[in-house]
């Protein structure tokens, strides 16, 4: 009887605990989704309705012309191409660099490898931020790289890659070294093992890193803002959206800016919906097996 009572108590306590966890997760989900819904639904409102405020999410009247105005006034055709080029370039370079670095740190034992990996872990928690913008901009001017998006691509790729290398190295440690040894017996070099054996196995974590780097490039704002001040045609969507705020006659055109923000938000949401399975698989593999 005592065992049955303790089991019943544990079962009730577990149910209460699960209920509290679910309530907390629903609360966090609402905090996350509400700003997105506010922007998307606000993009169909008139500017006066937005300025008056209120708690109503649903517009009184859906105004589709906000999107056509945002697209034409903001030159979004050019800005969208710039964002795609910027994001894809950063993603490709990030995948190449971080996969090679993670492979070398996991498989190649050389003097100072642990020190390098330790420094990478330290820099995961250090963010220089806007302090480095001026010297980077001055350097790009001196080498003549301030007139294209190349400087933004190289700077974005060359910084903040410690976390991606950490994930790939952790995933690499879960791959049996017998695969490398078998390839060596067949005559493969260190680089051939990376290309023919390791890369196909790294697909889950590469999907994760690719999605994270694409999102980072798509949402990049400060660097493109600074490096495209002298050339509006190089601006990505994130910079162009903010400029829409001044598209109104005297007052800030929040409805136009919300429409532009929705145009910039939707692609990354769609991409995540398609690749969310691979994203979660790579994250859990890199975290648990590392």
N, C-alpha and C positions, 0 to 999 in steps of 0.2 A: 504493500500500500504506500509506503514511504517513497519507494522508487517511482511509482506512478504519479504521486503528488509533485515530486521534484521535476519529473519530466514535463508535467502540465505547466508548472511554473516557468521552466525554461522555454517551453513553447510559446507561452504568453509574452514573456520578456523578449523573445526573438521577434515575434510579430510586432510588438511595440517599437523595437529598434528598427526593423525594416520600414515600418510606417513613417517614423521620424526621418529616416534617410531619404525616403521617397518624397516627403514634403520638402525637405531641404533641396533636393535635386530639382524639383518642380519650381521652387523659388529661384534658384540659380538660372534655370532655363528661361524663366520669364524675364529676369534681369538682362539676359543675353539677347533674347529675341525682341524685346520691346523696342530698343532703339532702331533696330533694322526695320521693324514694321512701321514705326513712326516716320522714318525717312521714306520708305516705299509708298505708304499711303499718303504721306504729306506731299509727295511729288505730284499727286493728282488734285491737290487743293489750289485755291487761288491764294495769292500773296497776302491779301487782306485777312483771309481766314486763318492763315498761319500766324500773322502778326497779332491777331486778337487772342491767340492761344486757345486754352480750353483742353478738356480731357478727352474729347471725341477723336478717336482714331479714324473713323470712317468719314470721308469727305462729304460735304453737303451736295456737291456736284463734282463729278469726275471730269477734270480738264486734261484731255489728251494732248492739247497743243503745247503744254509745258515741255514735253519731250522734243517736239520739233523745234521749239525755240532754243532749248538747251543745245541741241545738236548743231543748229546753224550758228547761233551766237558764240558758242564755245569752240567752234571749229573742231568738233569731236571726231570727225573722220580722220584727220591727221593725228590728233592726240591718241586715238585708239590704236592706230598703227604704231606709234611711238611706244605706247605701253606694251604692246605685244612683242615688239622687237626687244625692248629693254628686259622684259620678264623672261622671255625664252633664252636670250643670251646669258643672263645671269644664271638661269637654271642649268643650261648645258655646261657652262664653265664650272659651276659649283659641283655638279655631278662628276666631272672629270677630275677636278682637283681633290675633292674630299674622298672619292673612292680610291684614288691612288695613295693619298696620305694615310687613310685608314688601313689599306692593305699593307703598306710598308711598315707602319707602326705595329701591326698585329703579327706579321710574318717575318720581317727582316730584323734580325738582332744586330744592331750596330752601336758604336760608342755614342752615348748621349741620347739614345732613343727614349729612355725613361724620363730624362730631364725635359726633352721636347714635349712629351706627352703631358708631363706635370704642368708645364707652362701653359699648354693649351687648356687644361682643366682650370687653371687659375684665371685665364682670360675669358672663360665662360661667364665669370661673375664680375668682370670689369667692362664698363661701357664708357668710352671716352666722350661719345656724343658729339655735340656741335663744336667742341673745343678744337677738333682737328680740321674743321671745314676750311678755315682761312689758309693754313699752310698747304692743304691739298689743292685748293683752288689756285693758289699762287704757283704751285709746282706744275699744275696742268697748263697754266698760261705760258710758263717758260718753255715747256716742251711742245706747245702748240696743240694741246688736246682738249681745249675748252670750247671748241666750235662744233663738237659732235657729242653723241651719247656714249662714246667709247670710254671717256673718263669716268662717267657714272657707272658703267658696267664693270670696269676694272676695279674701281674702289669698292663697289658693293660686293663683288666676288672675293676680293682680297681681305675683307674684314668680316668678323662675326661668323667664322666657319668652324669654330672650336666645337660647338654643340653637334654639328653635322658629322665631323670627324669622330667625335665620341660615339655617336650612334652607329656609324659604320664599323668602327673598330670593335665595338661590343658585339655586333652581328658577326663580324669576321671570326671572333673567338669561338663561336658556336659551330663553325664549319670545320669538319675533321681535317687535320693536317695530312692524313693519309692520302687525300686527293692530290695535294701538292707533291708528295713523295712519288706517287704513281705517275704523275705527269713528268717529274724529273727523270724517272727511269725511261720514259718514252722519248726523252731528249728535249723537253720544253725548257726554255729559259725562264728566268724570274718574271720577265714582262709577258711572255707567252702564257704562263700560268694565270696571270692576272686577266689577260684578254679572253682566253679560251675556257678556263675553269671557274675562276672566281666571279667574274662579271655576271654570267648567267645565274649563279646562285644568289647574287646580291639584289636580285630584282625587287623583293619586297621592301628592303630598306632604301633602295634607290628611288622607289616610288614615293616613299615618305619624304626623303630629302628633296626630291624634285618638286613635290607639292609645296613644301615649306619655302624653298628658294623662289619658286614661281610667285607664291603669295607675297613674299618679302619684296621682290622686284616690282610686283603690281602695285603694292601699297607704298612704295618708296616716295617720300615727299620732299624732305629737306634737301637732299643731294640734287635731285632734278631742279628744284626751285632755284638753288644757288647757281648751278652750272648752265641753266637755260635762261637766265635773266636777260641776256643780250640777244637771244634768238627764240622768239615765241613758237616758231615752227617745230622746235625740238621738245616742246613740253609734253609730258605724259598726261593721262587723264586726271591723276590726283592733283596736279598743279592747275590744270585747266578748270576743274570743278570749283576750286576756291575762287578763281577769277570771275565765275558766273555770279557771285554775290553782288557784284557791282553792275550787273546787266540791267537793273531796273532804273526807272526815271526818278532819281532822287533817293528813293528808299531801297534798302537791300532786297534783292529779288530772291527770297528764300525758296520760293516754289521752283524757280528755274534751277537753283543750286541743288535742291533735293532731287529733281529729275536727273540732273547730271550725276549726282552721287549714286542714284539707282542704276544708271547705265554703267557706272564703274564697279558697283557691287555685284551685280548679277553674274558676270562671267566667272568670278572666283567662286561663287556659291555653286554654280553649275559644275565647274571642274571638280570641286570637292565632293559633290554628290556622286559623280562617276568614279572617283578614285578613293572614296572614303574607306572601302574594304582594304585596299592595299596599304593605305595610310595607317590604319589601326594595326594591321598585321606587322608592318615594319616597326612601328613604335614599340609594340609589346615584345617583339623578338629582340630588338636592340637593347631594350631596358632589362628584360628578364635574363636573357642569356649572356649579356655582357659581363 
